[in-house]
């Protein structure tokens, strides 16, 4: 445990891991992060725009002809994938990575088909469905892929579009949606406040004829950000930030320049990292009110949390205390921060229960955390974590964005060397992850190692 100075050395374990590491590097394969734990994170880090918002902002740019500009764009893999998808649909994308500025020139005529080779890489690709059917009256979208955290059906997306007059069929792995007479306003009740369904129906309704009411809508800050950009483009939306969105359709929208809301999940990840390593980190360009519950949980764990004019500061002097969490739609505890809190509980005093209510496969990464010595038992959608004084570095594999980041945090708090493979998942959601950690004092580097799966194959 980083906080306990007497536990910083373990020469036998280090020697064994170095030997294993040397053999792993004989053949180059996949990218990995190599972490030597035991150092507190100290300093400040700046958060860029939210992954879960910017991808949808890129999609909604298709609703209007002309040049749309999005700022505070994170330099992540998913933005590259979405850029290729938007380009395939006929737009021209210019990305000034260093400045975080993305310009999208949308022509009068667009393609209607989003092919599987791109959609399979990222579930957010489904967000082009709403803009395409609203603008073209037709959309041909491959069923999406994405993280291995559980099923996320499209039933509510499609049922809502059908209430607005669309005809939707599925064949050969593609969704075929059409509304040649223009979508019509409708009253839509979502069985669950689905972020994806809310986004699809919101983007489809802004150009529909008449008024659309979306009840039990998602309220995440990213939904608010999307709504604000649509309003800037000329959309008529009432109830932004509430569970009822009322949209009066307009005939056309205009291109705008819009700044992406800051990424609350990345900010929360840095907050947990500070607590796990007994660090002192100021997180800049972050809205602490988007993380009210998570920061309150960190305070319960023993951290000192201070609001700053442009973010917040987390300082931890001792080993955390275990805290229970229950994931719920916003403003409840975010499911995307659940793995990070499981990792923190793994080195905390006491025992805690974590309940996952949104994604049934979110605990998949627990097996990797156990490889680091964590005491975690899962049953259905509950996990019981009994904290241990320290974890022990080992090779582990990332299965999704947040699980990968959480394994890195565990490695930072562990004794010895941890190698996290398949970090392409982490690249999808965290910009400058390794450089930012290094700037805070972490001993971490990006390397290439042999892929055991390739060797066995």
C-alpha positions as CSV (number, residue, x, y, z in Angstrom):
1,X,0.0,0.0,0.0
2,X,1.5,3.4,-1.0
3,X,0.4,5.0,2.2
4,X,2.4,2.6,4.4
5,X,6.1,3.4,4.1
6,X,7.1,0.0,5.6
7,X,5.6,-1.9,2.7
8,X,7.6,-0.3,-0.2
9,X,10.0,-3.1,-0.7
10,X,9.6,-6.7,-1.9
11,X,12.8,-7.7,-3.6
12,X,11.9,-11.4,-4.2
13,X,8.7,-10.5,-5.9
14,X,10.4,-7.8,-8.0
15,X,13.1,-10.2,-9.2
16,X,10.5,-12.7,-10.2
17,X,8.4,-10.2,-12.1
18,X,11.5,-8.7,-13.9
19,X,12.4,-12.2,-15.1
20,X,8.8,-12.8,-16.3
21,X,8.8,-9.4,-18.0
22,X,12.0,-10.1,-19.8
23,X,10.7,-13.3,-21.3
24,X,7.4,-11.5,-22.3
25,X,9.3,-8.9,-24.3
26,X,11.2,-11.4,-26.4
27,X,8.5,-11.0,-29.1
28,X,6.7,-7.7,-29.8
29,X,3.0,-7.9,-29.8
30,X,0.4,-5.7,-28.1
31,X,0.8,-2.3,-26.4
32,X,0.9,-2.4,-22.6
33,X,1.4,-0.2,-19.6
34,X,4.2,-1.2,-17.3
35,X,3.7,0.3,-13.8
36,X,5.9,0.2,-10.8
37,X,3.7,0.9,-7.8
38,X,4.4,2.7,-4.6
39,X,4.5,6.4,-5.5
40,X,1.9,8.9,-4.4
41,X,0.4,11.1,-7.2
42,X,1.2,14.7,-6.6
43,X,0.4,17.8,-8.7
44,X,-2.3,18.9,-11.0
45,X,-3.9,17.5,-14.1
46,X,-6.3,19.1,-16.7
47,X,-9.3,17.3,-18.0
48,X,-10.4,17.6,-21.6
49,X,-13.8,17.3,-23.2
50,X,-16.0,14.3,-22.4
51,X,-15.8,11.3,-24.6
52,X,-19.4,10.5,-24.0
53,X,-20.4,13.9,-25.3
54,X,-18.0,14.7,-28.1
55,X,-18.8,11.6,-30.1
56,X,-22.5,12.6,-30.1
57,X,-21.7,16.2,-31.0
58,X,-19.8,14.9,-34.0
59,X,-22.9,12.8,-35.0
60,X,-25.3,15.7,-34.6
61,X,-23.2,17.9,-36.9
62,X,-24.7,15.8,-39.7
63,X,-28.1,17.5,-39.0
64,X,-27.1,20.6,-40.9
65,X,-25.1,21.6,-44.0
66,X,-21.9,23.6,-43.5
67,X,-18.9,23.8,-41.2
68,X,-19.4,22.9,-37.6
69,X,-16.6,23.3,-35.1
70,X,-16.2,21.5,-31.8
71,X,-13.6,22.5,-29.3
72,X,-12.1,20.9,-26.2
73,X,-11.9,17.6,-28.1
74,X,-10.0,14.8,-26.3
75,X,-7.2,13.1,-28.3
76,X,-8.6,9.6,-27.9
77,X,-9.0,6.7,-30.2
78,X,-12.8,6.9,-30.3
79,X,-12.7,10.4,-31.9
80,X,-10.5,8.9,-34.6
81,X,-13.1,6.1,-35.2
82,X,-16.0,8.5,-35.3
83,X,-14.1,10.9,-37.6
84,X,-13.7,8.0,-40.1
85,X,-17.4,7.1,-39.8
86,X,-18.5,10.7,-40.4
87,X,-16.1,11.0,-43.3
88,X,-17.5,7.7,-44.8
89,X,-20.9,9.4,-44.6
90,X,-19.7,12.2,-46.8
91,X,-18.4,14.9,-44.5
92,X,-14.9,16.3,-44.4
93,X,-13.1,16.3,-41.0
94,X,-10.1,18.4,-39.9
95,X,-8.7,17.6,-36.4
96,X,-6.2,20.0,-34.8
97,X,-5.2,17.5,-32.1
98,X,-2.9,19.8,-30.1
99,X,-5.5,22.5,-29.9
100,X,-8.4,20.1,-29.4
101,X,-10.4,21.6,-32.3
102,X,-12.4,19.5,-34.7
103,X,-14.0,21.0,-37.8
104,X,-16.6,19.0,-39.7
105,X,-17.8,20.2,-43.2
106,X,-21.1,18.6,-44.0
107,X,-22.3,18.6,-47.6
108,X,-25.8,18.9,-48.9
109,X,-25.9,15.3,-49.8
110,X,-24.9,12.5,-47.3
111,X,-24.5,8.8,-47.5
112,X,-27.1,6.7,-45.6
113,X,-25.0,3.6,-44.8
114,X,-22.7,3.2,-41.7
115,X,-20.7,0.1,-42.4
116,X,-19.9,-2.7,-40.0
117,X,-16.1,-2.3,-40.2
118,X,-16.3,1.0,-38.3
119,X,-19.5,0.6,-36.3
120,X,-18.2,-2.7,-34.8
121,X,-15.3,-0.8,-33.1
122,X,-17.5,1.6,-31.1
123,X,-21.0,1.4,-29.8
124,X,-21.4,5.2,-30.0
125,X,-21.5,4.8,-33.8
126,X,-25.3,4.2,-33.4
127,X,-25.6,7.9,-32.6
128,X,-25.6,8.7,-36.4
129,X,-29.0,6.9,-36.6
130,X,-31.0,9.8,-35.4
131,X,-29.4,12.5,-37.5
132,X,-29.5,10.4,-40.7
133,X,-33.1,9.5,-40.5
134,X,-34.0,13.1,-39.5
135,X,-32.0,14.7,-42.3
136,X,-32.3,12.0,-45.1
137,X,-35.4,10.2,-44.1
138,X,-33.5,6.9,-44.3
139,X,-30.6,5.2,-42.4
140,X,-28.8,1.9,-42.9
141,X,-26.7,1.2,-39.8
142,X,-24.7,-1.8,-38.9
143,X,-25.5,-3.2,-35.4
144,X,-22.8,-1.8,-33.1
145,X,-20.1,-3.3,-31.1
146,X,-18.3,-1.6,-28.2
147,X,-17.2,-2.6,-24.7
148,X,-17.7,-6.1,-23.3
149,X,-19.7,-4.9,-20.2
150,X,-23.1,-6.3,-21.0
151,X,-26.0,-6.1,-23.5
152,X,-27.3,-2.7,-24.3
153,X,-30.3,-3.2,-26.5
154,X,-31.7,-0.8,-29.1
155,X,-35.3,-1.6,-28.4
156,X,-36.1,1.9,-26.9
157,X,-34.3,3.7,-29.7
158,X,-36.3,1.8,-32.3
159,X,-39.7,1.9,-30.5
160,X,-39.4,5.7,-30.2
161,X,-38.5,6.2,-33.8
162,X,-41.5,4.0,-34.8
163,X,-43.8,6.2,-32.7
164,X,-42.5,9.1,-34.8
165,X,-43.5,7.3,-37.9
166,X,-40.4,5.5,-38.9
167,X,-40.4,2.0,-40.3
168,X,-37.5,-0.1,-38.9
169,X,-36.4,-3.6,-39.9
170,X,-33.3,-5.6,-39.3
171,X,-31.5,-7.9,-41.8
172,X,-28.0,-9.2,-42.3
173,X,-26.7,-7.4,-39.3
174,X,-28.0,-4.0,-40.3
175,X,-30.8,-1.7,-39.1
176,X,-32.8,-0.3,-41.9
177,X,-34.9,2.8,-40.9
178,X,-37.0,5.0,-43.1
179,X,-39.4,7.9,-42.8
180,X,-39.9,9.3,-46.3
181,X,-42.8,11.5,-45.2
182,X,-40.6,13.2,-42.5
183,X,-40.7,12.1,-38.9
184,X,-43.7,13.3,-36.9
185,X,-43.8,14.5,-33.3
186,X,-45.0,12.0,-30.7
187,X,-45.2,11.4,-27.0
188,X,-42.6,8.8,-26.0
189,X,-42.1,7.2,-22.6
190,X,-38.8,5.4,-22.0
191,X,-39.1,2.3,-19.8
192,X,-35.6,3.2,-18.5
193,X,-33.7,6.6,-18.7
194,X,-31.4,5.3,-21.4
195,X,-28.7,7.7,-22.4
196,X,-28.4,6.2,-25.9
197,X,-32.2,6.2,-26.5
198,X,-32.6,9.7,-25.2
199,X,-29.8,10.9,-27.6
200,X,-31.2,9.1,-30.6
201,X,-34.7,10.4,-30.1
202,X,-33.6,13.9,-29.2
203,X,-31.5,14.2,-32.4
204,X,-34.2,12.7,-34.5
205,X,-37.0,15.0,-33.1
206,X,-35.3,18.4,-33.7
207,X,-36.2,18.2,-37.4
208,X,-39.5,16.3,-37.0
209,X,-42.8,17.9,-37.8
210,X,-44.6,19.0,-34.7
211,X,-43.9,18.4,-31.0
212,X,-42.1,15.5,-29.5
213,X,-42.2,14.8,-25.7
214,X,-39.6,12.4,-24.3
215,X,-40.6,11.3,-20.8
216,X,-38.2,9.5,-18.4
217,X,-35.3,10.9,-20.4
218,X,-31.7,10.6,-19.3
219,X,-30.3,13.6,-17.4
220,X,-26.5,13.1,-17.7
221,X,-24.4,16.2,-18.2
222,X,-23.5,14.9,-21.6
223,X,-27.3,15.0,-22.6
224,X,-27.4,18.6,-21.4
225,X,-24.3,19.4,-23.5
226,X,-25.9,17.8,-26.6
227,X,-29.1,19.7,-25.9
228,X,-27.2,23.0,-25.6
229,X,-25.4,22.5,-28.9
230,X,-28.7,21.7,-30.6
231,X,-30.2,24.9,-29.1
232,X,-27.3,26.9,-30.4
233,X,-28.0,25.4,-33.9
234,X,-31.6,26.6,-33.7
235,X,-33.4,23.6,-32.2
236,X,-36.4,24.3,-29.9
237,X,-35.9,22.2,-26.7
238,X,-37.5,22.8,-23.3
239,X,-36.8,20.9,-20.1
240,X,-33.1,20.5,-20.6
241,X,-31.6,18.8,-17.6
242,X,-34.9,17.3,-16.5
243,X,-36.5,14.0,-17.1
244,X,-39.0,15.5,-19.6
245,X,-37.7,16.9,-22.9
246,X,-40.2,18.8,-25.1
247,X,-39.0,19.4,-28.6
248,X,-40.7,21.6,-31.2
249,X,-39.4,20.5,-34.6
250,X,-37.9,23.1,-36.9
251,X,-37.3,23.0,-40.7
252,X,-33.5,23.4,-40.6
253,X,-30.5,24.0,-38.3
254,X,-27.3,26.0,-38.7
255,X,-23.7,25.0,-38.1
256,X,-22.1,26.5,-34.9
257,X,-18.9,26.4,-32.8
258,X,-19.4,24.6,-29.5
259,X,-17.2,23.7,-26.6
260,X,-17.5,20.1,-25.2
261,X,-18.4,19.7,-21.6
262,X,-15.5,18.4,-19.4
263,X,-15.2,14.7,-18.9
264,X,-16.6,13.9,-15.4
265,X,-15.5,10.2,-15.7
266,X,-11.9,11.1,-16.4
267,X,-12.0,13.7,-13.6
268,X,-13.4,11.0,-11.2
269,X,-10.7,8.6,-12.2
270,X,-8.0,11.1,-11.2
271,X,-9.9,11.7,-7.9
272,X,-9.8,8.0,-7.1
273,X,-6.2,7.7,-8.2
274,X,-5.2,10.4,-5.7
275,X,-7.1,8.6,-2.9
276,X,-5.6,5.2,-3.7
277,X,-2.0,6.4,-3.8
278,X,-2.3,8.7,-0.7
279,X,-1.7,11.6,-3.1
280,X,-2.6,15.2,-3.5
281,X,-4.0,16.0,-6.9
282,X,-5.8,19.1,-8.2
283,X,-8.1,18.3,-11.1
284,X,-8.6,21.3,-13.4
285,X,-11.3,22.0,-16.0
286,X,-13.7,19.8,-14.1
287,X,-17.2,20.4,-12.6
288,X,-17.3,19.0,-9.1
289,X,-21.1,19.1,-9.1
290,X,-21.1,16.5,-11.9
291,X,-19.4,14.2,-9.4
292,X,-21.3,15.1,-6.2
293,X,-21.9,11.5,-5.1
294,X,-18.5,10.2,-6.1
295,X,-16.6,13.0,-4.3
296,X,-18.8,12.5,-1.2
297,X,-17.9,8.8,-1.2
298,X,-14.2,9.7,-1.4
299,X,-14.7,12.0,1.6
300,X,-16.4,9.1,3.4
301,X,-13.3,7.1,2.6
302,X,-11.1,9.6,4.4
303,X,-10.1,12.0,1.6
304,X,-10.0,15.7,1.9
305,X,-12.0,17.1,-1.0
306,X,-11.8,20.8,-1.8
307,X,-13.7,22.7,-4.6
308,X,-11.6,24.9,-6.7
309,X,-12.7,27.7,-9.1
310,X,-12.0,25.5,-12.1
311,X,-12.2,22.0,-10.6
312,X,-11.4,20.3,-7.3
313,X,-8.6,18.9,-5.2
314,X,-8.3,15.5,-3.6
315,X,-5.8,14.8,-0.8
316,X,-5.5,11.6,1.1
317,X,-3.1,11.0,4.0
318,X,-3.9,7.5,5.1
319,X,-5.2,4.2,3.7
320,X,-8.8,4.7,2.5
321,X,-11.8,3.3,4.4
322,X,-14.1,1.0,2.4
323,X,-17.2,2.6,1.0
324,X,-20.3,0.9,-0.5
325,X,-21.8,2.1,-3.8
326,X,-24.9,1.5,-5.9
327,X,-24.9,2.5,-9.5
328,X,-27.9,4.3,-10.9
329,X,-28.7,6.6,-13.8
330,X,-27.6,10.2,-13.3
331,X,-27.7,11.9,-10.8
332,X,-27.0,8.6,-9.2
333,X,-23.6,7.0,-8.9
334,X,-22.1,6.6,-12.4
335,X,-21.5,3.0,-13.6
336,X,-18.4,4.3,-15.4
337,X,-16.8,5.0,-12.0
338,X,-17.8,1.7,-10.4
339,X,-14.6,-0.2,-11.4
340,X,-12.4,2.5,-10.0
341,X,-14.1,2.3,-6.6
342,X,-13.8,-1.4,-6.6
343,X,-10.1,-1.0,-7.1
344,X,-10.0,1.5,-4.2
345,X,-11.9,-0.8,-1.9
346,X,-9.5,-3.6,-2.7
347,X,-6.8,-1.7,-0.7
348,X,-9.1,0.0,1.9
349,X,-9.8,-0.7,5.6
350,X,-12.9,-2.9,6.0
351,X,-15.4,-4.6,3.7
352,X,-17.8,-2.9,1.2
353,X,-20.5,-4.0,-1.2
354,X,-20.8,-2.6,-4.7
355,X,-24.1,-3.1,-6.5
356,X,-24.2,-2.7,-10.3
357,X,-27.6,-2.0,-11.6
358,X,-26.9,-1.0,-15.2
359,X,-24.5,-3.5,-17.0
360,X,-24.6,-7.2,-16.1
361,X,-21.0,-7.9,-17.3
362,X,-19.3,-4.9,-15.6
363,X,-17.7,-7.2,-13.0
364,X,-15.8,-9.1,-15.7
365,X,-12.6,-7.3,-14.8
366,X,-12.7,-8.5,-11.2
367,X,-10.8,-11.7,-12.1
368,X,-7.9,-9.5,-13.3
369,X,-8.0,-7.5,-10.0
370,X,-7.9,-10.8,-8.1
371,X,-4.6,-11.6,-10.0
372,X,-3.2,-8.6,-8.2
373,X,-4.2,-10.1,-4.8
374,X,-7.6,-8.4,-4.3
375,X,-10.2,-10.1,-2.2
376,X,-13.4,-9.7,-4.3
377,X,-16.4,-12.0,-4.5
378,X,-19.2,-11.5,-6.9
379,X,-22.8,-12.8,-6.9
380,X,-25.3,-11.7,-9.5
381,X,-25.0,-7.9,-9.6
382,X,-23.2,-7.5,-6.2
383,X,-19.5,-7.5,-5.4
384,X,-18.2,-7.9,-1.9
385,X,-14.7,-6.4,-1.5
386,X,-12.6,-6.9,1.6
387,X,-9.6,-4.6,1.6
388,X,-6.1,-5.8,1.9
389,X,-3.1,-3.9,3.2
390,X,-1.4,-4.2,-0.2
391,X,-1.8,-5.6,-3.6
392,X,1.0,-7.4,-5.6
393,X,1.9,-6.5,-9.1
394,X,1.2,-9.0,-11.9
395,X,0.3,-9.1,-15.6
396,X,-3.3,-8.3,-16.2
397,X,-5.5,-7.7,-19.2
398,X,-7.9,-4.8,-19.9
399,X,-11.3,-5.7,-21.2
400,X,-12.9,-2.3,-21.5
401,X,-12.1,1.4,-21.0
402,X,-12.9,1.9,-17.3
403,X,-11.8,-1.6,-16.2
404,X,-8.4,-0.9,-17.9
405,X,-8.0,2.4,-16.2
406,X,-8.9,0.8,-12.8
407,X,-6.3,-1.9,-13.3
408,X,-3.8,0.9,-13.8
409,X,-4.9,2.5,-10.6
410,X,-4.5,-0.8,-8.8
411,X,-1.0,-1.1,-10.2
412,X,-0.1,2.3,-8.9
413,X,-1.1,1.2,-5.4
414,X,0.5,-2.3,-5.7
415,X,3.9,-3.5,-4.7
416,X,6.2,-4.3,-7.6
417,X,5.5,-4.3,-11.3
418,X,2.1,-4.5,-13.0
419,X,1.7,-4.9,-16.7
420,X,-1.7,-4.0,-18.2
421,X,-2.2,-5.3,-21.7
422,X,-4.7,-4.5,-24.5
423,X,-4.5,-0.8,-23.5
424,X,-6.2,0.2,-26.8
425,X,-9.3,0.1,-24.7
426,X,-7.9,2.7,-22.4
427,X,-6.8,4.8,-25.4
428,X,-10.5,4.9,-26.4
429,X,-11.4,7.0,-23.4
430,X,-8.4,8.7,-21.8
431,X,-6.3,11.3,-23.6
432,X,-2.6,11.5,-22.7
433,X,-3.1,9.0,-20.0
434,X,0.5,7.9,-19.5
435,X,2.1,11.4,-19.8
436,X,-0.5,12.8,-17.3
437,X,0.3,10.1,-14.8
438,X,4.0,10.6,-15.3
439,X,3.6,14.4,-14.7
440,X,2.0,13.4,-11.3
441,X,5.0,11.3,-10.4
442,X,3.8,7.8,-11.4
443,X,6.3,5.3,-12.6
444,X,4.6,4.1,-15.8
445,X,5.6,3.6,-19.4
446,X,4.0,2.4,-22.6
447,X,5.7,-0.7,-24.0
448,X,5.1,-3.5,-26.5
449,X,4.9,-7.0,-25.3
450,X,4.2,-10.5,-26.7
451,X,0.5,-11.3,-26.9
452,X,-0.1,-14.7,-25.3
453,X,-3.2,-15.2,-27.4
454,X,-1.1,-14.8,-30.6
455,X,1.6,-17.1,-29.3
456,X,-0.9,-19.9,-28.3
457,X,-2.6,-19.5,-31.8
